[in-house]
Amino acid sequence: METSQRHRGEASRTVQDRLPERLPPHPPLARYYADEQERQRQVSRWFDESAARYDFITQAMSFGSGNRYRQQALLQAGLAEGMSLLDIACGTGVLAAHAQSIVGVRGFVVGLDPSPGMLREARGRGVLKLVRGVAESLPLESERFDLLSMGYALRHVSDLRATFGEYRRVLRPGGKVLILEISRPRYRFMFRLLKLYLGCMVPWFARLGRRGRGARELMKYYWDTIEYCVAPEVILAALQEAGFSGVERHVTMGFLSLYTGVR
C-alpha cells in the first residue's frame, strides 16, 4: 500500500472529546429518505433489487481489481488456516467465499448482511454460514472471532459508536478489525475526478439492464455517502473510543482507506 498514516495520542483524544453521543457516518441525505427507518428500508430495497447484478457493477467500477484488493487485505491482516472470520455486510459473498478457502475445515467464516437478496447470492456462491442482521446489533455471541472484516459498507450503518462497540464485543482478545472504505479525497482535482466517475459515470452504467433504476439510485447514493462521510480522523477516534488499540489508517491512491485495530 502506498502510504500509512497513524493517528494516536493527543490529536486523537481531542477528536474523541468532540464525538457526539450518537455518531452517524454522514448527515441525513434528504433526497433519498425522510428518517432513519426509511433509510434502512430504502437501502435494503436497493441492495435487494441490485443483488443479481451487483458483482458485475462493482467489478466494472473497480476495473476488475476490487476483489483482489480485498483478498490481499485479508492476507495482510493475518488470516490463516484454522481461524474464524466474521464478514460484516458480506454482500454477494465474494470475500467470505475466499476466506473459507483460507481458513479451511478447521476454521469457519460467517457472513452477515441485512439484505435477503445479497444473502441469496452469497449462498449461491457457496458461503456456508450466513446470518441476516445489522452491524449495530449483531445477533452473535461474544468473543467468537479472530478477525472481523467490513468492505465498503461503513457508510451504511446508523451509528459508528454502536457499530464499533459490537465489533469489539464479538472479537476474541487479540482479535483484529479490518475495515475497507472509500474516503473523500483531500485534493480538489482527485475529488472532482472521483465524483465524475463514481457520482455520474457509474450510476449511468448501472442503470443499464434489468432493474437498472434501483441500481442507478444505489450507485448515486453510494457516491453521496462518500462525499458527506465523516472525516477519517473521526472514524479512527471512534475505533479508539470503542477500546481498540493500535488503530491505524492505511491509504492507497489517495482515497482507498484500510482501517485496522486490535481488540
C-alpha positions as CSV (number, residue, x, y, z in Angstrom):
1,M,0.0,0.0,0.0
2,E,1.3,3.4,-0.9
3,T,1.1,5.3,2.4
4,S,0.4,4.6,6.0
5,Q,-1.0,7.1,8.4
6,R,-1.1,6.6,12.2
7,H,-3.4,8.7,14.3
8,R,-2.7,8.3,18.0
9,G,-2.0,10.4,21.1
10,E,-3.3,13.9,21.9
11,A,-4.7,14.7,18.5
12,S,-7.0,11.6,18.5
13,R,-8.0,12.2,22.1
14,T,-9.0,15.7,21.1
15,V,-11.3,14.3,18.3
16,Q,-12.7,11.8,20.8
17,D,-13.6,14.6,23.2
18,R,-15.8,16.1,20.4
19,L,-17.6,13.0,19.4
20,P,-21.4,13.2,19.8
21,E,-23.3,10.6,21.8
22,R,-24.8,9.2,18.5
23,L,-22.4,9.1,15.6
24,P,-23.9,8.5,12.2
25,P,-21.3,8.2,9.4
26,H,-22.9,11.0,7.4
27,P,-25.7,13.6,7.9
28,P,-29.2,12.7,6.7
29,L,-29.5,12.7,2.9
30,A,-33.0,14.1,2.5
31,R,-33.1,13.5,-1.3
32,Y,-33.3,9.7,-0.6
33,Y,-35.2,9.4,2.7
34,A,-37.1,11.3,5.4
35,D,-35.9,9.5,8.6
36,E,-33.7,6.6,9.8
37,Q,-36.4,3.9,9.4
38,E,-37.0,5.0,5.8
39,R,-33.2,5.0,5.1
40,Q,-32.9,1.4,6.3
41,R,-35.9,0.3,4.2
42,Q,-34.7,2.2,1.1
43,V,-31.1,1.0,1.2
44,S,-32.2,-2.6,1.8
45,R,-34.6,-2.4,-1.2
46,W,-31.9,-1.1,-3.4
47,F,-29.5,-3.8,-2.5
48,D,-32.2,-6.5,-2.9
49,E,-33.0,-5.2,-6.4
50,S,-29.4,-4.9,-7.4
51,A,-28.1,-8.2,-5.9
52,A,-28.1,-10.3,-9.1
53,R,-26.1,-7.6,-10.9
54,Y,-24.1,-6.2,-8.0
55,D,-20.9,-8.1,-8.7
56,F,-20.9,-7.1,-12.4
57,I,-21.4,-3.5,-11.5
58,T,-18.7,-3.3,-8.8
59,Q,-16.2,-5.3,-10.7
60,A,-16.6,-3.0,-13.7
61,M,-16.5,0.0,-11.4
62,S,-13.1,-1.1,-10.0
63,F,-11.8,-2.3,-13.4
64,G,-11.7,-5.9,-12.0
65,S,-9.3,-5.0,-9.1
66,G,-11.8,-4.8,-6.2
67,N,-11.9,-8.5,-5.3
68,R,-8.1,-8.8,-5.4
69,Y,-7.6,-5.8,-3.2
70,R,-10.0,-7.2,-0.6
71,Q,-8.3,-10.6,-0.7
72,Q,-4.8,-9.1,-0.2
73,A,-6.1,-7.1,2.7
74,L,-7.3,-10.4,4.4
75,L,-3.9,-12.0,4.0
76,Q,-2.0,-8.9,5.2
77,A,-4.3,-8.9,8.3
78,G,-3.0,-12.4,9.1
79,L,-6.0,-14.6,8.2
80,A,-4.7,-18.2,8.2
81,E,-5.9,-21.8,8.3
82,G,-8.0,-22.6,11.4
83,M,-9.0,-19.1,12.2
84,S,-12.5,-17.6,12.5
85,L,-13.8,-14.6,10.4
86,L,-16.9,-12.5,10.6
87,D,-17.6,-10.6,7.3
88,I,-20.0,-7.8,8.0
89,A,-22.1,-6.6,5.1
90,C,-20.9,-9.6,3.2
91,G,-23.0,-8.8,0.1
92,T,-22.8,-11.5,-2.5
93,G,-20.2,-13.4,-0.5
94,V,-17.1,-12.8,-2.6
95,L,-14.8,-12.1,0.3
96,A,-16.4,-14.7,2.6
97,A,-16.0,-17.4,0.0
98,H,-12.4,-16.5,-0.5
99,A,-11.9,-16.5,3.3
100,Q,-13.4,-20.0,3.5
101,S,-10.7,-21.3,1.2
102,I,-8.0,-19.8,3.5
103,V,-9.3,-21.0,6.9
104,G,-10.1,-24.5,5.7
105,V,-12.1,-27.1,7.6
106,R,-10.5,-26.3,10.9
107,G,-11.7,-22.7,10.8
108,F,-15.0,-21.0,10.0
109,V,-16.4,-18.0,8.3
110,V,-19.7,-16.2,9.0
111,G,-21.2,-13.8,6.5
112,L,-23.7,-11.2,7.8
113,D,-25.9,-8.9,5.8
114,P,-29.3,-7.2,6.2
115,S,-30.3,-7.8,2.6
116,P,-32.1,-11.1,1.8
117,G,-31.2,-10.7,-1.9
118,M,-27.5,-10.4,-1.1
119,L,-27.6,-13.4,1.3
120,R,-29.2,-15.4,-1.5
121,E,-26.4,-14.6,-3.9
122,A,-23.8,-15.4,-1.2
123,R,-25.5,-18.8,-0.6
124,G,-25.3,-19.5,-4.3
125,R,-21.6,-18.7,-4.2
126,G,-21.0,-21.4,-1.6
127,V,-20.7,-19.4,1.7
128,L,-21.7,-22.0,4.3
129,K,-22.7,-19.8,7.3
130,L,-24.9,-16.8,6.7
131,V,-26.8,-14.6,9.1
132,R,-29.2,-11.8,8.4
133,G,-28.5,-8.8,10.7
134,V,-27.1,-5.3,11.1
135,A,-23.7,-4.2,12.3
136,E,-25.1,-2.1,15.1
137,S,-26.8,-5.1,16.8
138,L,-25.0,-8.3,15.9
139,P,-27.1,-11.5,16.6
140,L,-23.9,-13.4,17.6
141,E,-22.2,-14.4,20.8
142,S,-19.4,-12.5,22.4
143,E,-15.6,-13.2,21.8
144,R,-16.2,-15.6,19.0
145,F,-14.0,-14.4,16.1
146,D,-10.3,-13.9,15.4
147,L,-10.9,-11.4,12.6
148,L,-13.7,-9.1,11.6
149,S,-13.9,-7.6,8.1
150,M,-16.2,-5.0,6.5
151,G,-15.8,-3.9,2.9
152,Y,-17.1,-0.5,1.7
153,A,-20.2,-0.6,3.9
154,L,-19.3,1.5,6.9
155,R,-21.2,4.4,5.4
156,H,-24.4,2.4,5.5
157,V,-24.6,1.9,9.3
158,S,-26.7,4.2,11.5
159,D,-24.2,4.8,14.4
160,L,-20.4,4.3,14.4
161,R,-20.2,4.1,18.2
162,A,-22.8,1.3,18.4
163,T,-21.2,-0.5,15.5
164,F,-17.6,-0.4,16.8
165,G,-18.8,-1.5,20.3
166,E,-20.4,-4.5,18.7
167,Y,-17.3,-5.3,16.7
168,R,-15.2,-5.3,19.9
169,R,-17.7,-7.5,21.7
170,V,-17.7,-10.3,19.1
171,L,-13.9,-10.3,18.7
172,R,-11.7,-12.5,20.9
173,P,-9.0,-10.8,22.9
174,G,-6.2,-10.0,20.4
175,G,-8.7,-10.2,17.5
176,K,-8.4,-7.7,14.7
177,V,-10.8,-5.4,12.9
178,L,-10.4,-4.7,9.2
179,I,-12.5,-2.0,7.5
180,L,-12.1,-1.1,3.9
181,E,-13.7,2.1,2.8
182,I,-13.6,4.8,0.1
183,S,-12.8,8.2,1.6
184,R,-13.3,11.6,0.1
185,P,-10.0,12.7,-1.5
186,R,-8.3,15.6,0.2
187,Y,-7.0,17.1,-3.1
188,R,-9.6,19.0,-5.2
189,F,-8.5,17.6,-8.5
190,M,-8.8,14.0,-7.3
191,F,-12.1,14.7,-5.6
192,R,-13.6,16.1,-8.9
193,L,-12.3,13.2,-10.9
194,L,-13.7,10.7,-8.5
195,K,-17.0,12.5,-8.3
196,L,-17.3,12.5,-12.1
197,Y,-16.6,8.8,-12.2
198,L,-18.5,7.4,-9.1
199,G,-21.1,10.1,-9.0
200,C,-22.0,10.3,-12.7
201,M,-20.5,7.6,-14.9
202,V,-21.0,4.6,-12.6
203,P,-24.7,5.4,-11.9
204,W,-25.3,5.8,-15.7
205,F,-23.7,2.5,-16.4
206,A,-25.6,0.8,-13.5
207,R,-29.0,1.8,-14.9
208,L,-28.5,-0.4,-18.0
209,G,-30.2,-3.7,-17.9
210,R,-33.0,-5.3,-15.9
211,R,-33.9,-3.4,-12.7
212,G,-31.5,-0.7,-13.7
213,R,-33.3,2.1,-11.9
214,G,-32.7,0.7,-8.4
215,A,-29.1,0.0,-9.2
216,R,-28.7,3.6,-10.5
217,E,-30.2,5.1,-7.4
218,L,-28.0,2.8,-5.2
219,M,-24.8,4.0,-7.0
220,K,-25.9,7.7,-6.7
221,Y,-26.5,7.2,-3.0
222,Y,-23.1,5.3,-2.8
223,W,-21.3,8.4,-4.0
224,D,-23.2,10.8,-1.8
225,T,-22.4,8.8,1.3
226,I,-18.7,9.1,0.3
227,E,-18.9,12.8,-0.3
228,Y,-20.6,13.6,3.0
229,C,-19.0,10.9,5.2
230,V,-17.3,12.0,8.4
231,A,-13.5,12.5,8.2
232,P,-11.2,9.6,8.6
233,E,-9.9,11.1,11.9
234,V,-13.5,10.7,13.3
235,I,-13.6,7.0,12.4
236,L,-10.1,6.4,13.9
237,A,-11.2,8.2,17.1
238,A,-14.4,6.2,17.3
239,L,-12.4,3.0,17.0
240,Q,-10.1,4.0,19.8
241,E,-13.0,5.1,22.0
242,A,-14.6,1.7,21.5
243,G,-11.5,0.1,23.0
244,F,-9.4,-0.9,20.0
245,S,-5.6,-0.4,20.3
246,G,-3.0,0.1,17.6
247,V,-5.6,1.9,15.4
248,E,-4.3,2.8,12.0
249,R,-5.4,4.0,8.6
250,H,-3.6,2.9,5.5
251,V,-4.3,4.9,2.4
252,T,-3.9,3.8,-1.3
253,M,-4.3,6.1,-4.3
254,G,-5.5,8.9,-2.0
255,F,-9.0,7.6,-1.4
256,L,-8.9,3.8,-0.6
257,S,-8.8,3.6,3.2
258,L,-8.0,0.5,5.2
259,Y,-8.7,0.9,9.0
260,T,-7.2,-1.6,11.4
261,G,-7.3,-2.1,15.1
262,V,-6.8,-4.8,17.8
263,R,-9.2,-5.8,20.5
